[in-house]
Amino acid sequence: MSLNNFIKRLQDIMRNDAGVNGDAQRIEQMVWILFLKVYDAKEESWELITNNYASVIPEKYRWSNWAVDRKDGKALTGDALLNFVNNELFPALKSLDIDETTPMSKIIVKTAFEDNNNYMKDGILLRQVINIIDELDFGEYDDRHAFGEIYETILRSLQSAGNAGEFYTPRAVTDFMTQMVAPKIGEKIADFACGTGGFLTSALKALDAQVKSATDKEIYNNSVYGMEKKALPHLLCVTNMLLHDIDNPVIIHGNSLERNVRDYKDEERFNVVLMNPPYGGGEKEGVKINFPADLRSSETADLFMTVIMYRLKYNGRAAVIIPDGFLFGTDNAKIAIKKKLLEEFNLHTVVRMPHSVFAPYTSITTNILFFERTEPTKKIWFYRLDMPSGYKHFSKTKPMRLEHFEPAIKWWKKREEISIDGFDKAKRYTVKELIARNYNLDLCGFPHEEEEILPPHELIQQYQEKRASLNADIDRILIEIENILGIKV
């Protein structure tokens, strides 16, 4: 199967439908149909290995009973197909009868459709899309392999689909972070804002290489946990897990910030956390109350850092992408979060990534924090990963690749301080030095980068973060002066 031809055929059809506007909706339209096709293929295999298997989907709504065109003139199309999908199929899947005994392999069908919709308005075009997707045969190795590529193409296309880009972390980044954290069979791995499941699939790839027995395979099947509050990436992630033979994917449709962090029990903690938390957003007061008063930041990424700290097991390891604002921020909440991180965890490494890693979704520079729940931090290594030779920036046609992390991987194994043209590229700092800086971790930055013109909302966010940081520094210095002089202004 030609990958490019498959995608192009679907796109060309949907561009002629008045109900589908833009790449984001085209992706959503493709994904719910692909999910049902993948789920039908999985059910066929479950029926072979499970006695008296019963589908959670009523017989009338199973893919093989309405979607497959047997070329006998009986396949639904036109207005009849639209009426069936909009008024029967979607309502039926959204109202499936589930309870606490229902296995996750069945629950995911209902949660996958809770917030999804059919956008197409032309039933004949919808029939054409369904027929093309039904051409995929998951019994054929080549088609299974091609579908993996198709899925990756869909995920990459999210980067240029407006706000949908926030759900996609480049595979090179997820693979690098996973490689450095090195998850092992038997460990539980989590992403509390899992998006399309990029970190979880990188972790599964690492675990799959360690599977040596049927027991290992069973452990592998229960290794990952994800939560995602938005419908499209949740559905993408669930489908992604099914494609990786996770038959009961524990991918929850919800918001990880909506539970009081002090309520987590040890069995709800994880050995490994791999994340790229949402950043740049704010949370309502009803969410902030779930956090201790001193940790109630107005920045979403800060709150996720707190969730991670509360949900990491003792001896657990984490790798988390965080924006520059977290490093240099010295407002009260950020200081409290970083203080907790340094006092209760070993933040051993900060890798500063070059700009445009997440372009075109955002140009804000990001960093990877590597820490363990073992002992208080004593020393932190900072390493600056420079833009590869021949690159001015990354783009859709020139994305970041795993090989671009090779300098960091090589340095990781044999750490040493590096200075170039009088500027630190890699340097180790003691925790006392960082406390003296009022927990400002903005070290080993990019001294030679030209100032980049950011989109207005990102520019405003960056200036607000810097202003808050400067105000906090000024307040601290004033207090120190007042204490020295013995006066109170």
C-alpha positions in Angstrom: 0.0 0.0 0.0 1.3 3.5 -0.9 1.3 5.5 2.3 1.2 8.9 0.5 -1.5 7.8 -1.8 -3.7 6.5 1.0 -3.5 9.8 2.9 -4.0 11.9 -0.2 -7.1 9.9 -1.3 -8.7 10.6 2.1 -7.8 14.3 2.1 -9.0 14.8 -1.4 -12.4 13.3 -0.6 -12.9 15.3 2.6 -11.9 18.6 1.0 -15.0 18.3 -1.1 -17.2 17.9 2.0 -18.8 21.2 3.3 -18.9 20.0 6.8 -15.1 19.5 7.3 -13.1 22.6 7.8 -9.3 22.5 8.0 -6.7 19.9 8.8 -7.7 19.5 12.5 -11.3 18.4 11.6 -10.0 16.2 8.8 -7.8 14.5 11.3 -10.7 14.1 13.8 -12.8 12.6 11.0 -10.2 10.1 10.0 -9.4 9.1 13.5 -12.8 7.9 14.8 -13.2 5.9 11.6 -9.7 4.4 12.0 -10.4 3.6 15.6 -13.5 1.5 14.8 -11.6 -0.3 12.0 -8.7 -1.1 14.4 -11.1 -2.1 17.2 -12.9 -4.5 14.8 -9.6 -6.1 13.9 -8.7 -6.5 17.6 -12.1 -8.0 18.3 -11.5 -10.6 15.7 -8.4 -11.7 17.4 -10.0 -11.6 20.9 -12.8 -13.8 19.6 -10.2 -16.4 18.6 -8.5 -16.6 22.0 -11.5 -15.9 24.3 -14.3 -18.4 24.8 -17.7 -16.9 24.5 -16.3 -13.4 23.8 -19.0 -10.8 23.9 -18.5 -7.4 22.3 -19.5 -4.3 24.2 -20.7 -2.9 20.9 -24.2 -4.0 19.9 -24.1 -6.3 16.9 -25.8 -3.8 14.6 -23.0 -1.2 15.3 -20.0 -3.4 14.8 -17.8 -2.4 11.9 -18.3 -5.5 9.9 -22.1 -5.1 10.0 -22.5 -1.5 8.8 -19.2 -0.2 7.4 -18.0 -3.0 5.1 -19.2 -2.6 1.5 -19.7 -6.2 0.1 -20.4 -4.8 -3.3 -24.0 -6.2 -3.2 -25.7 -2.9 -3.4 -26.8 -3.1 0.3 -24.1 -0.9 1.9 -25.4 2.2 3.5 -24.5 5.4 1.7 -25.8 8.9 1.1 -28.5 10.2 3.5 -29.1 6.8 4.9 -25.5 6.5 6.0 -25.5 10.0 7.5 -28.7 9.3 9.4 -27.3 6.0 10.7 -23.9 7.5 11.8 -25.4 10.7 13.4 -28.6 9.4 14.9 -27.8 5.8 15.7 -24.1 4.9 15.8 -22.8 7.8 17.7 -25.6 7.9 20.3 -25.3 4.2 20.8 -21.5 4.3 21.4 -21.8 7.3 23.7 -24.4 5.5 25.8 -22.8 2.1 26.1 -23.7 0.3 29.4 -20.5 0.0 31.5 -19.8 -0.4 35.2 -16.9 -1.0 37.5 -16.6 -4.6 36.3 -16.3 -3.7 32.6 -12.8 -4.3 31.3 -10.8 -1.4 30.0 -10.8 -2.9 26.5 -14.6 -2.2 26.4 -14.7 1.0 28.4 -12.4 2.7 25.9 -15.1 2.5 23.2 -17.5 4.7 25.2 -14.9 7.1 26.4 -13.5 7.4 22.8 -16.8 8.7 21.5 -18.0 10.8 24.5 -16.7 14.1 23.0 -16.3 13.2 19.3 -18.5 14.0 16.4 -19.0 13.2 12.7 -18.3 16.3 10.7 -19.0 15.1 7.2 -22.3 16.2 5.7 -22.2 14.3 2.4 -23.1 10.6 2.9 -21.7 9.6 -0.4 -18.3 11.1 0.4 -18.4 9.5 3.8 -19.0 6.1 2.2 -15.9 6.7 0.0 -13.8 7.5 3.1 -15.0 4.4 4.9 -14.3 2.2 1.9 -10.7 3.4 1.6 -10.0 2.9 5.3 -11.7 -0.6 5.1 -9.1 -1.6 2.5 -6.6 -1.9 5.3 -6.2 -5.6 6.2 -4.6 -6.1 9.6 -4.1 -9.7 8.9 -1.4 -8.7 6.3 2.0 -7.8 7.7 2.5 -5.1 5.0 -0.8 -3.4 5.8 -0.1 -3.5 9.6 3.3 -1.9 8.9 1.8 0.6 6.6 -0.8 1.5 9.1 1.9 2.3 11.7 3.4 4.7 9.1 0.0 6.2 8.4 -0.6 6.8 12.1 2.7 8.5 12.4 1.9 10.7 9.5 -1.4 11.7 11.1 0.4 12.5 14.4 3.0 14.6 12.6 0.3 16.5 10.7 -1.1 17.6 14.1 1.9 20.0 14.3 0.4 22.1 11.5 -3.2 21.8 12.5 -3.7 24.8 14.7 -4.0 24.2 18.4 -4.0 20.4 17.8 -0.2 20.7 17.6 0.0 20.9 21.3 -0.6 17.2 21.5 2.4 16.1 19.6 5.9 15.8 21.0 8.5 14.9 18.3 9.4 11.2 18.3 13.1 12.1 18.6 12.5 13.9 21.9 10.3 11.1 23.4 12.9 8.4 22.4 15.8 10.4 23.8 14.1 11.0 27.2 13.0 7.3 27.3 16.5 6.1 26.5 18.0 8.2 29.3 15.5 7.1 31.9 15.7 3.4 30.7 12.4 1.9 31.9 12.5 -1.8 32.8 10.0 -4.6 32.5 8.0 -4.7 35.7 8.0 -0.9 36.2 4.9 1.1 35.9 5.2 4.1 33.5 2.9 7.1 33.4 2.1 10.3 31.5 -0.5 12.5 33.2 -1.2 14.6 30.0 -0.5 11.9 27.5 -1.8 13.5 24.3 -1.5 11.0 21.5 0.7 8.7 23.5 4.1 9.5 22.1 5.9 8.9 25.4 4.0 5.8 26.2 4.8 4.3 22.8 8.5 5.1 23.2 8.4 3.4 26.6 6.6 0.4 25.1 9.3 0.1 22.4 12.0 0.0 25.1 10.0 -2.6 27.1 9.2 -4.8 24.1 12.9 -5.4 23.5 13.1 -6.9 27.0 10.2 -9.3 26.6 11.6 -12.9 26.8 8.6 -14.9 28.0 4.8 -15.1 28.2 5.0 -13.7 31.7 7.0 -10.8 30.5 4.4 -10.2 27.8 1.6 -10.0 30.4 3.7 -7.6 32.4 4.3 -5.5 29.3 0.6 -5.4 28.6 0.0 -3.7 32.0 3.0 -1.3 32.1 1.6 2.0 31.0 -0.9 4.6 32.3 -2.1 7.8 30.6 -4.6 10.5 31.2 -5.8 13.1 28.6 -8.6 15.6 28.9 -9.2 16.4 25.2 -11.2 14.1 23.0 -9.1 14.0 19.8 -5.7 13.1 21.4 -7.4 10.7 23.8 -8.9 8.8 20.9 -5.5 8.9 19.1 -3.7 7.6 22.2 -6.2 4.7 22.7 -5.8 3.7 19.1 -2.1 3.9 19.4 -2.1 1.6 22.4 -4.3 -1.0 20.5 -1.8 -0.9 17.6 0.9 -1.7 20.1 -1.1 -4.8 21.3 -2.1 -3.2 24.6 -5.5 -4.9 24.8 -6.7 -3.1 27.9 -5.1 0.3 27.6 -5.5 2.3 30.8 -5.9 5.7 29.1 -8.3 7.8 31.1 -10.3 10.6 29.5 -10.0 13.3 32.2 -7.9 16.1 33.7 -5.0 15.0 36.0 -5.2 18.4 37.8 -8.8 17.8 39.1 -7.9 15.6 42.0 -6.4 16.6 45.3 -2.7 15.7 45.2 -2.7 14.8 48.9 -5.1 12.0 48.3 -2.9 9.8 46.2 -2.0 6.4 47.8 1.2 4.5 47.1 -0.5 2.1 44.7 -1.4 5.1 42.6 2.3 6.1 42.2 4.6 5.1 39.3 8.2 4.0 38.8 8.7 6.2 35.7 7.1 9.4 34.6 7.7 10.7 31.1 5.9 14.0 30.2 5.6 17.1 28.2 3.0 19.0 30.3 0.8 21.6 28.7 2.2 25.1 29.3 1.1 28.6 28.7 -2.4 28.0 30.0 -4.0 28.9 33.3 -6.3 26.9 35.6 -9.5 27.9 37.4 -9.5 28.4 41.2 -11.5 25.1 41.6 -8.5 23.3 40.2 -5.8 25.2 42.2 -7.5 24.2 45.5 -6.3 20.6 44.8 -2.8 21.7 45.6 -1.1 22.9 48.8 -1.5 26.7 49.2 2.2 27.5 48.6 2.2 25.4 45.3 -0.9 27.0 43.7 0.7 28.4 40.6 -1.3 30.1 37.8 0.8 28.2 35.3 -0.5 24.8 34.1 3.0 23.3 33.7 3.9 24.2 37.3 0.8 22.4 38.6 1.8 19.3 36.6 5.3 19.4 38.1 3.6 19.1 41.5 1.4 16.3 40.4 4.5 14.4 39.2 6.2 14.9 42.5 3.2 13.5 44.4 2.8 10.5 42.0 6.4 9.4 41.7 7.3 6.3 43.7 10.3 6.2 46.0 13.3 5.3 43.8 11.2 6.4 40.8 12.6 8.4 37.9 11.1 11.2 35.8 12.0 13.1 32.6 9.8 16.2 32.1 9.8 18.9 29.4 9.4 22.4 30.9 9.5 25.9 29.4 12.2 28.4 30.2 9.8 30.3 32.4 10.0 27.5 35.0 13.8 27.8 35.2 14.1 31.5 35.6 10.8 32.2 37.4 11.1 33.4 41.0 7.5 34.1 41.9 6.4 32.5 45.2 4.7 29.4 43.7 7.6 28.6 41.4 10.1 29.0 44.2 8.1 26.7 46.4 7.8 24.1 43.6 11.5 24.2 42.9 12.4 24.2 46.6 10.3 21.0 47.0 11.9 19.5 44.0 15.4 20.1 45.3 14.7 19.1 48.9 12.7 15.9 48.2 14.1 14.7 44.9 17.5 14.5 43.2 17.3 16.8 40.2 20.5 15.6 38.6 20.3 16.9 35.0 18.8 19.7 33.1 19.1 19.5 29.3 18.4 22.8 27.5 17.0 22.2 24.1 17.4 24.5 21.0 14.6 26.7 19.9 11.9 25.5 17.4 11.8 21.9 18.6 8.0 22.2 18.7 7.6 24.6 15.7 5.2 25.5 14.3 3.1 25.0 17.4 5.3 27.1 19.7 8.7 28.8 19.5 9.1 29.0 23.3 12.4 27.4 24.3 12.1 24.3 26.4 14.2 22.1 28.7 14.2 18.5 30.0 14.4 18.0 33.7 15.7 14.6 34.8 15.1 13.7 38.5 14.7 10.8 40.9 12.8 10.3 44.1 15.9 9.1 46.0 17.6 11.8 48.1 17.7 15.6 48.2 19.6 17.3 45.4 23.2 18.0 46.0 24.5 18.9 42.6 22.8 19.6 39.2 24.4 19.2 35.8 23.2 21.7 33.1 23.9 20.8 29.5 23.0 23.0 26.5 22.1 21.0 23.3 23.0 23.3 20.4 21.3 23.5 17.0 22.8 20.9 14.7 25.3 22.1 12.1 23.6 23.3 9.0 20.3 24.1 10.8 19.0 27.6 11.6 15.7 26.1 12.9 13.7 22.9 12.9 10.6 22.7 10.7 8.0 20.3 9.4 10.3 19.3 6.5 13.5 19.4 8.7 12.3 18.0 12.1 14.5 17.2 15.0 15.9 13.6 14.8 17.3 11.3 17.4 20.8 11.7 16.0 20.7 15.4 16.9 20.8 14.2 20.5 24.0 12.3 20.0 26.2 15.0 21.6 24.0 14.9 24.7 24.0 11.1 24.8 27.8 11.0 24.5 28.2 13.7 27.2 25.7 11.9 29.5 27.9 8.8 29.7 31.1 10.8 30.5 30.1 14.1 32.1 32.5 17.0 32.0 32.3 20.8 32.2 32.4 22.5 28.7 33.0 26.1 28.0 32.8 27.6 24.4 33.9 31.2 23.7 33.7 32.0 27.4 30.1 30.7 27.7 29.2 27.5 29.6 27.8 24.7 27.6 27.9 22.1 30.4 28.5 22.9 34.0 27.8 21.4 37.4 26.3 23.6 40.2 25.8 22.8 43.8 22.3 23.2 45.4 23.7 25.9 47.6 24.7 28.0 44.5 21.2 27.6 43.2 19.6 28.6 46.5 21.8 31.7 46.5 20.4 32.5 43.1 16.9 32.4 44.6 16.2 29.1 42.7 16.8 30.8 39.3 17.9 27.8 37.2 18.5 29.8 34.0 22.0 28.4 33.4 24.0 27.2 30.4 21.6 29.1 28.1 22.1 30.1 24.4 24.3 33.2 24.3 24.6 33.5 20.6 21.0 33.1 19.5 19.4 35.9 17.6 16.3 37.2 19.2 13.3 35.5 17.7 10.1 37.3 17.0 7.4 35.2 18.7 3.6 35.2 18.0 1.8 37.8 20.1 0.4 35.5 22.8 3.7 33.8 23.3 5.5 37.1 23.5 3.1 38.4 26.1 3.4 35.2 28.1 7.2 35.4 28.0 7.3 39.0 29.1 4.8 38.3 31.9 6.9 35.5 33.2 10.1 37.6 33.1 8.3 40.6 34.8 7.1 38.3 37.6 10.6 37.0 38.0 12.2 40.4 38.1 9.5 41.7 40.5 10.3 38.8 42.8 14.0 39.5 42.6 13.5 43.2 43.4 11.3 42.3 46.4 13.9 39.9 47.7 16.7 42.4 47.4 14.7 45.1 49.1 14.0 42.8 52.0 17.7 42.0 52.3 18.6 45.7 52.3 16.0 46.5 54.9 17.3 43.7 57.1 20.9 45.0 56.8 19.9 48.6 57.6 17.5 47.5 60.3 14.6 49.4 58.9 11.1 48.6 57.7 9.7 50.7 54.8 
